[in-house]
């Protein structure tokens, strides 16, 4: 195999491919990236046997072939070379020579590879259902839900995002049992999808790939999901499990509603949360008065912080407390200048949503004040 490709194309593709590789694996070959020629292109593949990525980049193919190379060293070498075309060639002993076409740099690397035949064969996905969505819309949906995915290994069913499609609406839902994030968006498809849970890892990588223009293709089979974004394909196993009946925990109404100014609230929370005792459970206390909110925190070993901010609220005074991390995650997902929160009492879930939008909301369980 011998190819010439631009450094920028190689670096971008190799970084995406390296992200899929798991640090600890029982199969050493999975630490490698597969490179193979396809017509006048180079295809770059990596997998951890649960998630796989295929990336096609333009290349000047001098001779066809394939090789697998240790991912980290390959990426480091390509990144270290100057910004010019890079030549890669493989000899009969699986030694790959890598060098720049830049005439001022004479560096040359030779690294040992492993034949393609030793690399796992990726299963072909049977596309039982296929639909398309604008990349920007899908990116927004993932960004606004992924932070609520559970990281507890013992609860596999909530270690991903649930995807539903019905009535020409795509819906993404994530929860860790203490918070929930929900968003839907219109798609031009009559397909109906319900019990599909997509792992965090593949959606986190997809988030890095999606752009603000163009379409993304999504296909499903019985236990796999496939995403195609331009010349990049992502394939993943689905999570086998029963997602919580989330509709049952969404309150139908709220006794109190408060309008917040997004940037003012976000900045106040960042400042006050500096003196919470611990990030995840660090308590932020809200004390509401007419058109005014006192945000406060304390750490018994360090001190306390408080800040008054302007809000829109005309009801009775009340107090409630939340995790600083959960609040910041939710508000960071807000794109509007104002957002609304609905409250019933200090023990039931509060709802946070963008001002003027019904497509996205978060539920957050409060923390006991005393």
MARTILUM-534555 format. One line per 8 residues: for each residue x, y, z of C-alpha. Coordinates in steps of 0.02 Angstrom, whole numbers, plus 50000, padded with zeros to 5 digits. Example, Ala and Ser with C-alpha at 12.3 -4.5 7.8 and 13.67 -1.06 7.14 Angstrom:
<sites>
50615,49775,50390 | 50684,49947,50357
</sites>
This chain:
<sites>
50000,50000,50000 | 50059,50175,49961 | 49958,50335,49980 | 49981,50522,49990 | 49855,50625,50091 | 49848,50797,50171 | 49904,50810,50352 | 49745,50901,50404
49633,50764,50335 | 49737,50628,50417 | 49747,50713,50586 | 49559,50745,50595 | 49516,50566,50545 | 49646,50485,50659 | 49587,50585,50809 | 49407,50532,50783
49463,50352,50763 | 49575,50356,50916 | 49431,50420,51024 | 49338,50256,50996 | 49481,50150,51062 | 49466,50093,51243 | 49618,50117,51353 | 49605,49944,51430
49569,49800,51312 | 49599,49612,51317 | 49637,49614,51130 | 49795,49710,51087 | 49741,49727,50904 | 49600,49842,50963 | 49732,49971,51008 | 49766,49984,50822
49683,50082,50683 | 49647,49998,50517 | 49696,50093,50360 | 49640,50027,50191 | 49625,50096,50016 | 49454,50111,49936 | 49457,50168,49754 | 49550,50335,49762
49521,50360,49948 | 49588,50302,50116 | 49469,50224,50241 | 49515,50234,50425 | 49428,50115,50546 | 49432,50084,50734 | 49323,49987,50855 | 49308,49929,51034
49185,49792,50980 | 49039,49895,51046 | 49065,50053,50943 | 49150,50069,50774 | 49195,50215,50662 | 49234,50221,50477 | 49306,50379,50400 | 49339,50405,50216
49465,50539,50165 | 49533,50593,49996 | 49701,50518,49953 | 49814,50493,49805 | 49823,50304,49801 | 49984,50244,49721 | 49954,50061,49763 | 49813,49972,49852
49824,49881,50017 | 49785,49885,50203 | 49876,49886,50370 | 49835,49911,50554 | 49947,50025,50658 | 49957,50070,50842 | 49836,50216,50855 | 49923,50331,50978
50094,50323,50897 | 50021,50344,50723 | 49922,50498,50775 | 50071,50573,50868 | 50184,50548,50716 | 50063,50627,50592 | 50031,50775,50709 | 50218,50804,50729
50250,50818,50542 | 50239,50989,50454 | 50080,51051,50371 | 50099,50972,50201 | 50050,50811,50115 | 50105,50651,50201 | 50162,50492,50116 | 50129,50321,50193
50193,50160,50118 | 50188,49979,50179 | 50315,49846,50129 | 50295,49657,50123 | 50349,49641,50306 | 50209,49756,50367 | 50331,49898,50403 | 50248,50066,50369
50355,50214,50319 | 50283,50386,50357 | 50360,50547,50295 | 50313,50723,50244 | 50316,50786,50065 | 50385,50949,50135 | 50560,50963,50058 | 50629,51058,50207
50592,50919,50332 | 50684,50755,50306 | 50605,50660,50451 | 50554,50481,50416 | 50466,50357,50530 | 50456,50168,50513 | 50331,50077,50623 | 50279,49895,50632
50103,49853,50582 | 49986,49705,50596 | 49898,49634,50442 | 49716,49676,50410 | 49670,49491,50424 | 49703,49498,50612 | 49582,49643,50637 | 49401,49608,50690
49277,49605,50547 | 49144,49736,50575 | 48968,49667,50559 | 48859,49735,50420 | 48710,49827,50491 | 48540,49778,50422 | 48454,49944,50397 | 48276,49903,50448
48230,50085,50479 | 48315,50238,50404 | 48278,50424,50421 | 48370,50589,50405 | 48384,50743,50515 | 48478,50908,50498 | 48648,50893,50579 | 48623,51053,50679
48458,50991,50751 | 48532,50824,50801 | 48684,50910,50878 | 48571,51023,50981 | 48466,50876,51039 | 48616,50775,51097 | 48698,50926,51180 | 48540,50964,51277
48514,50787,51343 | 48681,50698,51358 | 48732,50781,51521 | 48590,50691,51612 | 48649,50516,51564 | 48690,50405,51713 | 48871,50353,51742 | 48829,50212,51863
48879,50045,51787 | 48748,49951,51886 | 48605,50039,51793 | 48638,49995,51611 | 48467,50050,51548 | 48503,50232,51593 | 48685,50232,51533 | 48624,50303,51369
48493,50411,51286 | 48323,50344,51239 | 48270,50381,51060 | 48088,50385,51007 | 48013,50427,50839 | 47827,50447,50810 | 47708,50571,50731 | 47857,50641,50633
47945,50692,50794 | 48113,50630,50852 | 48130,50629,51042 | 48285,50608,51150 | 48272,50576,51338 | 48408,50550,51467 | 48402,50526,51655 | 48513,50471,51799
48369,50454,51922 | 48397,50626,52000 | 48373,50732,51844 | 48298,50712,51672 | 48324,50801,51507 | 48199,50794,51364 | 48199,50865,51188 | 48105,50831,51028
48117,50894,50850 | 48020,50874,50688 | 48083,50752,50557 | 48012,50706,50388 | 47980,50522,50423 | 47830,50412,50459 | 47938,50281,50547 | 47890,50232,50726
48030,50191,50849 | 48010,50164,51036 | 48124,50051,51139 | 48294,50110,51079 | 48433,50159,51202 | 48594,50225,51126 | 48756,50217,51229 | 48834,50377,51294
49000,50343,51207 | 48936,50342,51028 | 48829,50497,51054 | 48972,50589,51138 | 49082,50553,50986 | 48941,50597,50866 | 48925,50766,50953 | 49105,50805,50902
49073,50756,50721 | 48908,50845,50685 | 48912,51014,50598 | 48790,51159,50584 | 48744,51117,50404 | 48701,50962,50303 | 48599,50808,50347 | 48636,50657,50456
48570,50485,50415 | 48513,50368,50554 | 48477,50184,50528 | 48421,50050,50651 | 48423,49863,50658 | 48370,49746,50798 | 48521,49781,50909 | 48624,49912,50818
48616,50094,50767 | 48707,50175,50622 | 48746,50360,50595 | 48814,50431,50433 | 48879,50609,50435 | 48961,50662,50273 | 49105,50537,50249 | 49101,50471,50427
49003,50317,50485 | 48973,50272,50667 | 48902,50102,50715 | 48854,50050,50891 | 48767,49913,50985 | 48608,49968,51073 | 48588,49953,51261 | 48481,49805,51310
48364,49857,51449 | 48204,49944,51498 | 48212,50133,51506 | 48112,50210,51651 | 47933,50263,51617 | 47985,50445,51616 | 47814,50517,51570 | 47750,50466,51741
47871,50581,51832 | 47837,50738,51730 | 47724,50854,51833 | 47570,50915,51743 | 47568,51084,51828 | 47666,51196,51947 | 47612,51309,52090 | 47750,51437,52061
47838,51496,51904 | 47995,51603,51899 | 48077,51686,51750 | 48268,51698,51756 | 48389,51798,51650 | 48504,51662,51585 | 48675,51746,51590 | 48644,51831,51758
48589,51667,51836 | 48730,51567,51759 | 48865,51687,51816 | 48793,51699,51992 | 48789,51510,52007 | 48970,51495,51950 | 49025,51619,52082 | 48921,51552,52226
48962,51370,52188 | 49145,51406,52225 | 49102,51382,52408 | 48998,51224,52398 | 49069,51081,52499 | 49072,50954,52357 | 49039,50971,52170 | 48905,50840,52137
48805,50860,52297 | 48864,51037,52332 | 48708,51125,52389 | 48650,51291,52317 | 48507,51372,52412 | 48376,51481,52328 | 48280,51608,52431 | 48142,51688,52326
48064,51857,52357 | 47964,51971,52244 | 48070,51996,52087 | 48226,51950,52184 | 48325,51791,52218 | 48463,51761,52345 | 48580,51622,52290 | 48688,51555,52431
48809,51416,52476 | 48921,51368,52620 | 49067,51255,52664 | 49089,51226,52851 | 49279,51221,52833 | 49299,51374,52720 | 49154,51496,52728 | 48998,51551,52635
48943,51647,52481 | 48784,51736,52432 | 48725,51842,52287 | 48563,51934,52248 | 48501,51933,52069 | 48352,52004,51976 | 48212,51884,51925 | 48030,51898,51872
47923,51829,52014 | 47765,51898,52096 | 47713,51757,52215 | 47748,51713,52397 | 47922,51695,52470 | 47994,51518,52473 | 48158,51422,52484 | 48228,51272,52393
48401,51194,52364 | 48483,51103,52220 | 48647,51021,52168 | 48760,51155,52095 | 48821,51036,51959 | 48645,50990,51904 | 48591,51171,51894 | 48745,51224,51795
48728,51077,51673 | 48546,51120,51639 | 48569,51307,51621 | 48720,51283,51507 | 48603,51193,51388 | 48489,51346,51377 | 48503,51448,51216 | 48374,51582,51255
48407,51746,51348 | 48279,51696,51480 | 48221,51530,51551 | 48076,51476,51660 | 48073,51362,51812 | 47917,51285,51886 | 47910,51236,52071 | 47783,51144,52180
47876,51116,52343 | 48050,51086,52413 | 48038,50897,52391 | 47967,50871,52216 | 48051,50890,52046 | 48064,51064,51973 | 48053,51096,51786 | 48173,51207,51689
48134,51258,51509 | 48185,51386,51381 | 48077,51540,51371 | 47951,51520,51230 | 47995,51339,51189 | 47903,51178,51226 | 48027,51064,51139 | 48157,51056,51277
48151,51044,51466 | 48245,50974,51616 | 48180,50903,51778 | 48290,50920,51932 | 48259,50844,52103 | 48294,50966,52246 | 48408,50933,52395 | 48345,50944,52574
48382,51118,52639 | 48428,51070,52818
</sites>
